[in-house]
Amino acid sequence: MTYKFDFETYIDRTNTNARALEENHFPDVVTREGFSKIPMWVADMSFPTVPAAIEKMKKRLDHPIFGYFITPDEYFDAIISWQKRRNGVDIERENISYENGVLGGIASIARVLAAPGDNVLIHAPSYVGFINTMKANGYNPIFSNLYLDENNIWRMDYEDMDRKIKENNINLAIFCSPHNPSGRVWTREELERAYEVFKENNVYVITDEIWSDLILADNVHIPAWSINEDAKMRTITTYAPSKTFNLAAFIGAYHLVFNPYLKARIDRQVEKTAYNRQNVLSCAALIGAYSDEGAAYVDELREVLAKNISYAIDFIEKNFKGVSLARPQGTYVIYLNTKEWEEANNKSHDELLNRAVEYGVIWQDGRPFMMDHTIRVNLSLPFAKLVEAFDRLDKYVFNGDW
Ligand SMILES: Cc1ncc(COP(=O)(O)O)c(C=O)c1O
C-alpha cells in the first residue's frame, strides 16, 4: 500500500542528539560491531512529522524578529476544531490552558489538588513519568493494579481502587487514557465505573489523554471528562501534539478544565513559576499539525501502527515461546511479559534485556512501570526496520544459542 506521507523510509537519527539513540540505559552493554542501533524504547517515533507542522514553523522563521509573543487565536481555534474532529466534543477557548509539557502540567495541577505528603492513586502498570513526577514533587503514589481478564484484556479493579482510596485518604488520581503501557482504550462503561469510584470518594482526577489520537482498529477514544457532568467538574485533562506528530523536542502541551474554580486555582498556580511560557515555534507546529493535513497524517499513521502491531504480535506468538502480551488498542507500545521464557531458558531479566541491546535492539525495561519480568517495546518504526528488529530478536535473543 502506498501512503501519502512517508512512513516507509528509515531516517537515521545518529548525531542528532536523539534520546532514543544517545541516552544509554544499558551502560554495561556494548552493541556489537555490524549491528546498527534500532530505537525501540522512549515514546517518540522513527517517522518524520507532518509536513504542515514544518511549513508553519518555516513560515514563522521568515520573519526575523522573535520578541515576546502572544498566543494567537489560531492556536486556540486549532485545538477547538481538533477536539471536535477527533473526539467529537465541543470546547471553548476559556477551557484551554497552555502547558510546558504534560508532566510539567501534571506537577503544577497536582499542587492545586493535593499537598506534599499526600497519597495519589495511579494504576499499575503505570507510565514511569507519572511515578517519578509524583515522587519528585513530594507525593506518595498508591498503586491499584490492572489485571488481565480471561480474554487477556487489561481491566481496572474498581473494588481495589475504592479500597485503596479509602484506606489511604486519597483525593487525587492520575488516570491514563489510552493507557500507557497496556495500550487499553477504555470503554464508556469502564470510564463510568471508574468515575463512580472517584465521585463516591470525592477524588479529583488528572486524566492524561496524550495518546488519544493514536487509536487502533475500530476502538473509540472517549474523553473521560465528557461522560457526565460530574466527571466534567472533577477532571483536568492533558493533551499534546507531541506523541501524535513526533514533536516532543519542541515542548508544548495543553490542558482542558471545565470547573471554573479549578481553572482559576490552576491558572494562579501555574503563573507562580513564571516558567510556563510558550515557544513560538511550538505554537506554529501545533497549528500546522491540527489541520486537515494533520488529520490525514494521523489516519495513515494509525494504519501503519496497526500493521506493525499485528506483525509483532503474530511474530511473537509464532516464534517466542514463553513471551506473552495483550493486544494494545491504542498507542504504539507493547508490554511484553517474559517470565516464562526466562524460567524456561534459565536467564535473568537483565540478561535478556542486555542480550537484545548487544544486537542493537534498544528496548525498555518494563520493571520501572511497576511489573516484574516485563519489557516495553516501541513499534513506531518503518515496517522494514521493524522486521529487521524482530529477526534479530528471533535469531540472537529468544531463539539464539547463548
Ligand atoms: C502517558 C504519557 N504522558 C506524558 C508523556 C510525556 O509528555 P510530555 O513530554 O509532554 O511531558 C508521555 C510520554 O511518553 C506519556 O506516555
PDBQT file of the ligand as one rigid body, heavy atoms in Angstrom, charges set to zero:
ROOT
HETATM    1  C1  LIG A 501       1.128   8.876  29.211  1.00  0.00    +0.000 C 
HETATM    2  C2  LIG A 501       2.193   9.902  28.932  1.00  0.00    +0.000 A 
HETATM    3  N1  LIG A 501       2.061  11.140  29.447  1.00  0.00    +0.000 NA
HETATM    4  C3  LIG A 501       3.007  12.080  29.243  1.00  0.00    +0.000 A 
HETATM    5  C4  LIG A 501       4.134  11.823  28.490  1.00  0.00    +0.000 A 
HETATM    6  C5  LIG A 501       5.180  12.880  28.336  1.00  0.00    +0.000 C 
HETATM    7  O1  LIG A 501       4.618  14.076  27.974  1.00  0.00    +0.000 OA
HETATM    8  P1  LIG A 501       5.499  15.402  27.977  1.00  0.00    +0.000 P 
HETATM    9  O2  LIG A 501       6.732  15.110  27.177  1.00  0.00    +0.000 OA
HETATM   10  O3  LIG A 501       4.620  16.419  27.327  1.00  0.00    +0.000 OA
HETATM   11  O4  LIG A 501       5.791  15.719  29.407  1.00  0.00    +0.000 OA
HETATM   12  C6  LIG A 501       4.304  10.548  27.941  1.00  0.00    +0.000 A 
HETATM   13  C7  LIG A 501       5.497  10.226  27.158  1.00  0.00    +0.000 C 
HETATM   14  O5  LIG A 501       5.778   9.109  26.845  1.00  0.00    +0.000 OA
HETATM   15  C8  LIG A 501       3.313   9.574  28.168  1.00  0.00    +0.000 A 
HETATM   16  O6  LIG A 501       3.417   8.338  27.671  1.00  0.00    +0.000 OA
ENDROOT
TORSDOF 0
